Amino acid sequence: MDAHDGEADELPPPPPIPPNVVPIKADGVESESPANKPTKPKRFPMARPGLGKKGQPIQLLANHYKVSVKSTEEFFFHYNVVLKYEDDRLADGKGVGRKVIDKLQQTYQSELSNKDFAYDGEKSLFTIGALPQVTNEFTVVLEDGGSGKTAANGSPGGNDSPGGGDRKRVRRSYQTKTFKVELCFAAKIPMSAIAQAIRGQESENSQEALRVLDIILRQHSAKQGCLLVRQSFFHNNPNNFVDLGGGVMGCRGFHSSFRGTQSGLSLNIDVSTTMIVKPGPVIDFLLANQKVDHPNKIDWQKAKRALKNLRVKTIPANSEFKIIGLSDRNCNEQMFSLRQRNDNNGDSDAVEITVYDYFVKNKGMDLRYSDNLPCINVGRPKRPTYFPIELCSLIPLQRYTKALSTLQRSSLVEKSRQKPQERMSVLNDALKRSNYDSDPMLRASGISIAQNFTQVEGRILQAPKLKAGNGDDIFPRNGRWNFNNKKLIQTCSVDKWAVVNFSARCDVRSLIRDLIRNAAAKGIQMDEPFDVFEENPSLRRAPVSRRVDDMFEQIKSKLPGAPKFLLCLLPERKNCEVYGPWKRKCLAEFGIVTQCLAPQRVNDQYLLNVLLKINAKLGGMNSLLQVEASPAIPLVSNRPTIILGMDVSHGQPGQSDRPSIAAVVSSRQWPLISKYRASVHTQSPKLEMMSSLFKPRGTEDDGLIRESLIDFYTSSGKRKPDQVIIFRDGVSESQFTQVINIELDQIIEACKFLDEKWSPKFTLIVAQKNHHTKFFQAGSPDNVPPGTIVDKQVCHPRNYDFYMCAHAGMIGTTRPTHYHVLHDEIGFSPDDLQELVHSLSYVYQRSTTAISVVAPICYAHLAAAQVGTFLKFEDMSDASSSQGGHTSVGSIPVPELPRLHEKVRSSMFFC
């Protein structure tokens, strides 16, 4: 055969097989072949096996409004939207899409057969029935009307301002803007799929049909001028704003979404809050944001970051622009080229002028304070357009997406609280004001919404009994209990300990005396501390690492050996910069248990709470469920069972490059279900799926699950768990299949890696707190009682889920936890599983109240948050290059966390 040009020469034929040699296949060739690889059956969320029956019945109301759906044979037609400018450049639909589509609908009504649209604001548009053409192309002209791009009245250009002809072209394009719109057929969705969703027959069509209904709701709110944030909408009404300080406001709005439930389709409406920038003069925002009282004190680099991409209106033209930055020079120094017509020959000449002089002399404006301040740049990167800062005002309803300070978060929580009756009234009023029945798309879809809350049957589970020291019983009431005249059930001895004081202002000796007295009352043997180490006053402004290192040098020089426990006094209650480096030093480098506190308002109750933490961290137990002392927990007490809590913590808004922290806590010393330990890893920022549950490296597994399994084995009489109960926090319904197929497979592989023949049974439950279903007592102003459970009417029509309010809602409206049982090989009955979940809300060792979510999840969140403070996130690039971090596919290197010292690795250090 002739070789073709550009091809490599053919390889020579293989050599002949020598005599007396039988060829053999290489090991593993067949198993590695994709064709021979067995495919694992895909798991799906399990169906509901039945309803719970235990508990006292209670009649409730839920913030779900029943929706009636008329049977129809119509179809939703889905069209892809392509927006282009005149020159065929793609336009971003997010900014201008709705205006273009509204204008399209007005201009081409007859060509579009008078169809109503449901547009998502970006690339998808839906109609009921088909448009005349498969591909529809239109030209749409938007008039400016002050909507965001005007440069009327001679807004000054930058140094590279265009000539006269150019200037004319630019002015014309600002006054009107021409778009090309293409609507291309994508799919046809039967409206009968809505009924499938109600019956729990989930398919791509049923999910898409509900999505169309939600898009109709969003569009309805958009036409009212609302800010849209996912499925929530926010009106520009000052009555809905609360000032949080720092130029930031909380804006109250409403969430609305359609949900398929056991009682049919419902509209879920709830109060929602987002953060917005305080509208008004830009200078007022900057003064508040930086907490200064004069423009000369503003840090303009911070100001540039804070203002970027915000929108302003300018005077006198009342035009709207997006800020891209600030000028390099002050207003009275920033020059630009102004083209002026020459009266002698009609030509235009370029004149250099400052922005300040242009507005004062050419425009006759009175600028009071802008001369010595930078200008606002609203142009383009290579073509700046400047305005004096006092002519610019921030427009309303602009989201503030940066992290809130501790004070701002506290203020938001405080000002967002609503009592149950107030919330019910607000929600009913929101539904009436929304006037959904007038929406033509909803009407054409056969949708009609009831005006009353849905009646729901709930049950109140009895609180579990607890055991304290000396055999005393504790009977919680209203989700609470106390240790009055009682001792802790299993106490530690606090010896070989010391106090370190990082400049906290308090009477340290008095604090120690009261702590020892309260410890004795609860059965804790607490010796006098070896010493009190005071921080050197000269180091208070030194780098935090030096402050911590110096304190440890003091400790090592004066103590005869390593202390067992260190009490650390901090000057601030929240966000003290010493906290993270101190915890890292104690837990990772020296293996010393430590408790930090900011002694501002110290009383016996405060000290009891501190002692609960200290006792748990040092290996003690404060209380136990009574059933833990006997084989009385169904399916858990009679077979070795490990309970896992899994959570991933992400950086706050504005910290997109901060690595996410994955934590797994696991029960130990079976048959106890009150004692836990934690393992923590970093992973790529904003990655919700856990990437390090199983991490084989040669013959070793460096994953989170292996540590938990080995600890259970060594702490539970060398028993392997026959059953694994997993509580997973923080995942949305769209991620359920990933959790039960990817994460659960990793856990199974970790078990098989330790013992190929080991096949425990698994139960996997997801807990959701960030949902919008609330329950109210009919005819009562009080919150629902602790122990309230709902698994009827408003739950999924097919899947296994329930709502539980285990805690007492003391302030505001109780938020239930939504539990989804995705997988259950162990075979719990609904009553037994709900009782277990309820009981696990009473084993939280840090408090004497039932908590809103099971303790293992709460502990996982605490562990991730505490160990996350070990990393110096402000210098991640150095950390990632020097520490050999692990990554996920396609991500940048992530800094690894320092490994906990073996002395504290199995402790409840996070408590």
N, C-alpha and C positions, 0 to 999 in steps of 0.2 A: 504494500500500500504506500502510495506517495504521501509524504508529509506535506501539510499545507503551510503556507507562509505564516510565520509568527507562532507556530505551534512547537512545543518541545519534542525532541526525539522520543520515539517509543522505547519503553524499557525492554531489556532483553528478556527472553523467556526464563522461567524459574529453572534452577538446576534439577537434574533427575534425582529421584529418591534413591539413596544407596540401598543395596540388597540387605535383607534381614532387618529393615527398619520399618516399624508401623507408625504412620503419622498419628498424632494425638491432637485434640483440640486444647487450646489454651484455656486455663481456668477462668470461668466467669464470662466467656465471650457471649454465650447464649443469654445469660441474665442481663448483660449490659445492652443487648440489642433492643432498640426501642420497640421493635415489632413483637419481641418476646416478653417485654416488661409487663407484668400484670397491672391493670389499671384499678385503682382503689375506687369502690363505689362512693359517689358523692353523698355526703350527709346533708340533710335538710332539717330545719327546726321541727321538733316533734309536735304531734297533734295533742290536744288537751285530752287526758285520760278520764277526766271527770271533774266534778266540782267539790270543793270542801264543804263539810257539814258542821264542823265543830264551831262553838262560839255562840254568844248571845246575839240574836238578830237585831239589826238597827236599820231604820229607814234613812236614806241619804239622798242628797241631790248632787249631781255632777255637772260640771260646766261643759256639757255636751248638749247640743241642740239637735233634736231628731230631724232628719232630712228625708222627705218623701221623694221618690224617683218614679216618674211616669215611664212606663214601658215604651220604648221607641225603637224603631228599626233604622234610625239615622246613624250616620257615621261622623266622627271627627276626622277631618282631613288635615294632615300635618304637612306644612311647607317649610323648607329651609329658606331663611332670609339672608340675602347677600346685599350689603349696602356698599356703594362705591361713590367716590367723588366724580366730578366731570372728567378728570384725567385718568379714570379707571383705578385710582388708588383705593384700597379697601378702607372703609370708614369703620370706626369702633362703635358698634351699636349701643354700648353701655351709656355713652354720653348723650347721644342724639337720637337713638333708635326710635323711641316712643313718639317723639315729635314728627319724625319722618313718616312713620306708619300712620299716625293720626292724620297727617296732611294727605297722604296717599288715599286714605279712606274717604276723605272729604272731596278730593279732586276727581277720583275715578269711581264714583259710586255705581254708575250704570255699567261700566266695563267690568266691575267686580260683582255684578248681579245683586247689588245692595247687601252683600254679606257683612255680617258682624265678625270681628276678629277677636281672638285671644292671643296676645303677643307677650312673650316672656321678657322683652326688653333687650334681647341679644340676637339669637339666631333661629328661633323657632316661632312659628305662627300657626294657629289652628283656626279652622272654620268648621261650621256645621254644614255638611254638603260640600261639593267640589266647586272650585273656581272654574271659570270658563275654559282656561287653558292649563295644560300640564306645567308649562313654564310661562310665567307672566313677567314681563319686563315693563317698567314704568320710569318716567322721569319726574322727580319731585323737586319743587323749588321752595325752600324755606326762607321766609323773610325774617330778618334778625329781631326786631322789636325788643332789643335789650336783653336777649336771651343768653348772651355769653361771648360774642366774638366782635362786638362793635368797637371800632376805633374812631368813631365820629368826633368831630370838633378838634381834630388834630392832636390826638394822643401822641406824644413825641416818640420817634423811633430811635434806634441806637446809632452807634457810630457808623454802621454800614447801611444807613437809610437809603432807600431806593431813589432813583431820579423821578422826574415829573411823570413820565409815562408809566413807570412801575407803580408809582403812588396811586395813580388813577385806577389801575387794575386792582390793586390791593383794596382800595376803598370800595369798589364795586363788589368784590367777593365778600367783604364783610357785611354789606347791606343785604345781599341775598346769597344763598348757597344752594347749589344744584346737586342733587343726588340721583344716582341710578339705583333702582331697586329691582332685584330679581326675587321672585317667589317660585321656588322649584318644589314640585310634589315630592314628598318623602315617604309618607305612609298613610294608611287608612285604618282608623281605630273604631271598632263597633261600639256604640254607646251602650249596648247590652253588656259590655265588659264591666260597667259599674256594678251591675247586679252580681257578676262573678266575684268582684272584690268584696261585696257585702257578705257573700256566702263563704268567704275564705278560700275561694278557688283562685289562688294567686297565679297570674301569668303575666307575660310582658304586656299584653293588652290591658289587663285590669290595672296594673300599676300606672301605665301611660294614661288611662282614662281618668284616674284620680289626679294625676299630675296636671291634666288639662283643667280640671275643676279648680285646682289650687292656683293655676296661672290666671284663671278668670278672676279669682279673688284678688290677686296681686294687681291685675290690671284695673280692677274696680277702684282699688285704693290709690293707684297711681293717677287716675283721672281726677281724684280729689286733691291732688297736690301733695300726697304723703311721701315721706321718706320710707323706702322699702328696704328691709334687712331680712333676707330669706323670707320666711312666712309671716313676718311681723311688719306692721305699718305704723307710722308716727305722724300725727298731724302737727302743723305749725300753729300751735295754740300755747301761748305763754302760761296758761293754767296747768299745762302738763309738764312744765320745766321746773327743776329744782337745782339750785346753785350748789355745786360741790366744791367750789373754790378752785383757784389755779386756772381760771378761764374755761372751766369745764362744767357742763350741765348734764344732769340726768334728764332724759326725755321719756315720759311714760307713753306707751302706745299699747297695741294689742296684737296678739298672735291669733291667727285663724287658719285652720286647715281641716280638710275633710278626712275622716277616718272610717274605715269599715269596722263595725263592732258586732257583738252578738245580737244586738237589737236593731241592726240595720246600719245605714249610713248616718253619720253624725257630723256636725260641724263643731269642732273644738275651739272655743274662744277663751283666751286668757290674757291677763295683763302682762305686758312685756316692757322692758326698760333697756334703752341704749344710751350711750354717752355721745353728746354733741358738743361742738365748740360754741362758746357763748357768742351769739351774734352781736354786731356792733362795731365801733371803730377799732381798727387793727391795733392801734397803740394801746387801747384799754385792755385788749386781750393779752398783749405781750407783758404789760405791767402786772396783770393778775397771774399769768402763767409763770413768771419768774419771781413773783412776790417782791417786787421793788416798787418804790414810790416816785421814781422820776425816770424819764426816758434815757437820761445820760447813764443810768446804772444798768441798762439792758445789755445782756451778752448777745451780740448780734449773730454769732455762730449758732447759738441755741435757737435764736429767733428764726434764722433761716430754715433750720430743720423743722421747727414747729409749724411754720407757715406753708411749707412746700405742698403744693397740690390743693390748698384750700382755695375757695372761690370768694371773690370780692366784688362789690359794686362800687363804681367810682362816680364821683360828682364832678361836674354838673350833669354829665350826659346820662347818668343812671344806667351805665353799661356794665355787663358782668364779664369777669375774666377769671382765669385760673392762674394762681401765683406759681412761677417757676423758680423764683429766687429773689435776691436783693442786689442792689447795685453795689459795686466795689467801693464807690466813693459816696460822700454825703450829697444831699440834694443840691446844695449850692456849689458843688465842685464837679458833679457828674455832667460831662459834656455830651452833646449829640449834634449831628448835622441837620439843620433845618433848611429845607429848600424853600426859597421865596421867589416870587415872580419879579423880574426886573421891569420897572415901569418904562424904561427907555426903549428896550428892544423886545420885550415880551418873553425873553428867555428866563429860566430859573437859575438862581445862584444858591450855592450851599453856604450857610452861615453857621459857625460854631456857637452854640449857646448852652448855658446850663439848664438843667431841668427846672430849677427854682426860678430862674429869670423867665423861662418860657411861660410858666403858669402865672407868674406875677405880672410881667410886663405885657406879654402877648395876649394872655387870657383875662387879665385884670382881676385875678383872684387874690384873696387875702390869705396868705399862709402864715400861721401864727408860730408854729414850732418845728416845721419840717426841714428848715434850712440846714441844720447840723445833724440830720438823721439820714440813714440810707433810704433809697427809693424802693418801691415795690416793683419788681420786674414781672410783667405779665405777657411777655413776648415769646419768642422762641430761642433755643440755645444760641443760634448764630445771628439772631436778629432781635435784640432786647427791646422792650417797650416799657418805659418807666412812668410811674406816677408817684407824686409825693405821698408819704404815708398817711397824712391826715385827710387825704381825699378818698381813702379806701376804707370800706366797711365790710366785715365778714357777713355773708348772707346766712339766713337761718338754715337749720336742719342739715348741718354738715357733721358727719360722724367723727368722733374723736377715737382714734384706734390705738393710741399709745397706752402703756401701762398706767393704771391709776396708782396714786400714792396710798399708803395705809390709811391716812386720814380721809382721803376721798372715798375709798372703799367703805370705810365705816359710815361716812355720811350718807353714801348711796343706800346702804342697807337700812340705816335708820329712817331715811325719808321715803323709802319705797314700801315700807310695811303697811299692810292693810288688814284690818280685822275681817273675819269671814263675811259678816253682813254687808260691810262696805264694799268688799270685792264683788259680791253677788250683784249688788246694785249697779256698780260700775260696768260689769260685764253685760248685764241686761240692757243698760243704756247704750253701750257700744254697739250691740247688735241692732238696736232700733235706728241709731244714727247711721250705721253702715248702709241700711236700706238695700240689702242684697236682692230682695224680691223685684226691685226695679231694673236689675241688670238684664239686658236683652239676651246675652249669651247664656246666663243661668236659666232664664225662662225657656229659651229654645232647647236647653238640655233636659227639660222636664224636672228641674230642681225646685223644690219648695221647702223652706226652712221654718221649723216651729219656733215659737217665741219664748218657750219656757225651758228651764233646766230639765235634764233627764232624771227621772226617779230611779234610784239604784238600791238594791238590797245588799247590805253589808253584814258583817259579823264581827263581834268583839271577842278576841281570844283572851283567855285568862293569863295574867302575868305569871311567869315561872317563879317558883320559890327559889331563894338563894340561901347559901350557907355562909355564916361568918365564923369567927374564931370561937373556941370553947363550945362548939356544937350549937351555937345560937342560930335560929332561923330568921330570915329576913323576908318580909312579905311586901313587895313593892306596891305602892298605891299611886295611881295616876302616872305610872311610868317612872316613879322616883322612890328612893329609899335613903336611909342615912345610917351612919355607924354610931349614933348616940348610944353610949353605955355598952358598946360592942367593940370587940377587937377584930383585927384582920385575920383571915382564916389561916394564912401561912406567911409568917413574917421572917424577914432577914435580919441579920445583925449588922449594924453600921459601925464598923471599927476601922482603924487605919484610914481616917479620912481627914480632909482639910478644907478650908474655905479660901477661895481666891476672889479678890474684889477689884474689878476693873472700873474703879472710880465711881461706883454707885454711892449715892448719898443716903446712908442709913446708919442706924445704931446696930452694928454687926454683932456685938456681944449680946444685946437684947434679942436679936433675931435667933441666934444660936440657942439661947436659953429657952425661948418659946418653942423652937423646933424640937428640941430634946424632950421637953415636957409633953408636947402633943404626941410625939413618937411613942413615949412610954404608955400614954393612955390607949394607944391602939395596939400595944403588944410588941412594938419594935424596940429592940435593945440598941440604943444609940449612944455611943461613947462621946466624951468631949473631943472636939477636933484637935488634931495634933498642933495646928497653927492656923493663923489667918494671914494670908499673903496679900499685902496691899500693893497696888500698882505704883510704880515710880511716877510721881506727878510730872516729871520732865518728859515722860514718854506718851502722854495723853494725845499728843498730836503727831506721834510717829506713825510710820506705816504699820498696819494692823499685824502683819506677820512678825514684825519686830516686837510688838507689844506681847504677843502670845509667846514667842520664843523666850523673851526676858522673864515672863512669869514662870515658865517651866524651868529655867535656869535657877530661879529662886527656890522652886520646889525641890529640885534635885540636890541642891547644895545644903538644904536644911533637913530634909526628911531622911530617916535611916534606910528606907526602901520605898518601892513604888506604892503609892496609896491605892486603896481599894475603891475609893469614891472621892470625887471632888465636887463641892458645891460652888458654883460660879455666879457671882453677883454682877449684873450688867446695869449700865446706867439707863438704857432705854428698853421699854417693853417690846417694841416691834422693830425689826430691821436693824438691829445693832450690828455694826460691821465686824465686831469681834466674834459673833456667834458661830459662823461657818468655820473660820480657821481654828477656833477653839475646839469645836466638835471634831474636826478632822484630826487635830493633834491628839486629843484624848482617845478617840475610838479607833483610828487607823494606825497611829504610830505607837501608842503606849498601851492600848487596851484597858483604859480606865473608864469606868462608868461615871458619867457627869450629869448634873442637873443644873440648868441655868434658870435664874429667876431675876426679875427686876422688882426689887422690894419697894414698891411705892405705897400701896395700901395693904399692909400686912395685918391679918387677924387670924383667929384660930381656924376658920373655914378655909381661908387661903392656904394656910400651912398644912391642913389635912389634905387638900388637893395635891400639894407638892409631895407630901409623904406617900400618897397613893402611887405617884409616878416613881418615886425613889424605890419603894418596895418592889414594884413590878420589874424595874430595871435590874435590881440586884438579885432577882430570882424568886422573890416571894409572890404570893397571890393575895389579892385583897378580898375577893369573894368568889364563890363557885356556884354554878347551878346545882340545885339539890340533886337533880338526876345524874350529874356527873359522878356522884358518890355511889351510884348503883347502876346495874345494867338496864337502864330504863329508857334510853334514847332509841327509838325504833330504828333498826337497821344500822345504827352507828355504834352502839355499845357492845353488840355481840360479835362484831367482826372488825379487825384492825382497819381504821378509817382515818385518812389524812384529809384535812380541810385546807384548801388553798384560797388565798385572796390575791387577785392580780389587778394591777392598775398601772397606767402610764401617765406621768405628769409632764405637761408641756410648759414652755416659757409663756409668760404673760403677753398680751398684745404689745406689739412693738419689739418683741425679743425673738424674731423669726429665726435667728441663727443659733439660739440656745439649744443644746441637745435635749432631747426628751429623756426622761428617767423612767425606766421600767422596774417595777418592784413586784416580788412574789413573797407573800408571807405564808407560813405553813404551820399547822398545829403540831404539837409535840407532846410526848408523854401520854399517849393514848392509854385509857379512854377519855382523858381530859379534852375538852374543846374550848378551854379558856386560855391556854398558854400557846404562844406563838414565837416564831423567829422570822427574820427577813433576809432576803438576798436582793441586791440591787445592781443593775447595769445601766449604762448609757446606750442610747441609740440615736439614729438620725433625727434632726428636728422635725416636729409635727408628725412623726410616724406613730400611728396609733396601734398598729399590729405589732405584737412583741416579736423581736427578731433574735432573742438570745435565750429562749427557753431550752433549746437543745443545740449545743455547739461542739460537735465532735472535732477533736484535734488529735489525729493519730489514734492512740489507744485510750485517750482521755476525753471526757466530756466536760467542757467548761461552762455549761449552761446553768441557768437559774434552777431548773427543776431537780437536777442531780443533787445539788446541795440540800434541798428540802427533803428528798427521799432518804438520803443517807442520815440526816439528822433525825428523822422520824424513826429509822431503824435502830439507831444507837440509843435513842431516848425512850423507846417503847419496848424494851425487853427483847431486842433483836428480832422484831417482827416486821415483815414487809407489809405495807398496807394492801389489803384485799380490795379496798374501795377508795376512790378519790373523788371528793366533792370540790368542785371548782366554782368560785364566785369571781366573775369578771366584771370590772367596772369600766365605764367610759366609752362604750362602743355604741354606734347607732344601729338601727334595724338593717340598714343596707350592708353592714359589715358582719352580720350574724353568720352567714355562710363561710366567711373567712375564718371566724373564730372556731367554728365546729369542724372545719376541714383542715386549716393550716395550723392554728395554735394547738388544737387538740391532738393533731398528728405529731407535733413536736413533743408534746408531753408523753404520748405513747412511745415514741422512739427513745426518749430518755429512759423510760422504764425498761424497754427491751435492751438498751445498751448496757444496763446493769445486769440484766438476767433475761436471756432470750426466751425462756419458758414462762416468764412472769407476765400474767395478763389480768391486771386488776380491772374492776368495773368502774365506769366513770359517770358522774352526773355533773352537768355543766349549766350554770345559771348566770345570766347577765343581769346586773342591777343598773337601772337608769334613774338618775335624779333630775336630769335636765329635760323634763318633759312638761306638758302643759295641762295635765288633768288634775283637777282639785275636787275635793269632796267637802260637802257642807251638811250640817245637821238640819233637817227640815224643822222649821219653827224654833230654832235655838240660835242665840248669838255666839255660842261657844264653838271651838274647834271640835273635830271628831275626836273621840276618846282614843288614848293609846291602845294599840292592839287591834285597831280596826283593819279589816281585810275585805277586799272586793275582788271577786272573780266572775261576776255576772254583768250583764247589760253593756258595759263600756269596755270590755276586754276584747281581745282579738277573736274574730268569728271561728277560727280554726286552731291557731297556735296556742301553746300552753303558757299563759301569763297570768299575773295577778298584781294588784296594788296593795301595799301594806303601809299603814301609819303606825309604826311600833312606838314612836316617841310621843310625848306630850307637847303639842304646839302652844308654847307660852306667849309668843309674840307673833303678830301677823297671822297669816293663814297657813295651816299645816300643809307641807308638801309631801305627798306620799312617795315611796320608792316603788318603781315599776320593775318587778322581777319577771324575767323571761326564762323559762326552763327550756333550753335548746336541746338537751340530750339527757336521757336518764336510763342507764343500764342497770342501776342499783335496784330500781323498781319501787320508789317511794309512792305511797298513796298521797293524794292531794292534801289530806289533813296532816299526815306525818311530815311532809315536806314543809308545809306552811308553819307547823309548830317548830320545826328545826330553825327555819329562817327567823321566826319571832324570838326564839330563845337566844340566837346568836346576836341579837340586838341588846342583850342584857349581860354580855360577858366582857364589855369594854372596861378595862382595868383603870382607866384614867378618870372615871366619873362615877357618880352614884345616880345616874339616870339611864333609861333606855335611850339608845341612839337611833337615828333615822334609817341607817343602813347597817347591814351585818358588820360585826367588828373586824373580821379579816380584811374586808375592803377598806375600812377606815384605817387600819394599821398599815396596809400597803400604801395608802396615800401619805400617811405620816412618814413612813420609811423613805419613800421617794423624795419627799420634800426635805427631810433632814439631811440625807446623804447628798442630795443635790447641792446643798450649801457648801460641800467640800470643794467643788470646782470653782475656779476663778473664771467666770464666764466672760469677763471683760477682756481677757487675753487668750481667747480660745485658739487663735491661729498658732501661737507658740505651743500651747498645750497639745494640740493635735499633731504637730510635727515632731514633738519630742517624746510623746508618751505612747506612740504606737497604738492609737485607738482603733476600734473596729468600726466597720461601716456597713450600710445596707447598699443594695445594688444601685449604682449610679449616684451615690451620695459622696459628700466630702468626708474626710476622716473625722471621727468623733473622739474627743478625749475620753479616756477610760477613767473610771472612778478608782481611787485607791482602795485596796482590799481591806476590809475590817480586820482588826487584830484578832487572833484566835481566842483571846480571853473573853471577848464580847460578841463573837460571831453568832452565838446561839442565844444571846440575851434579848430581852425586849428593850433594846437601847432606844427605840423609837417612841416608847410609851410616854 
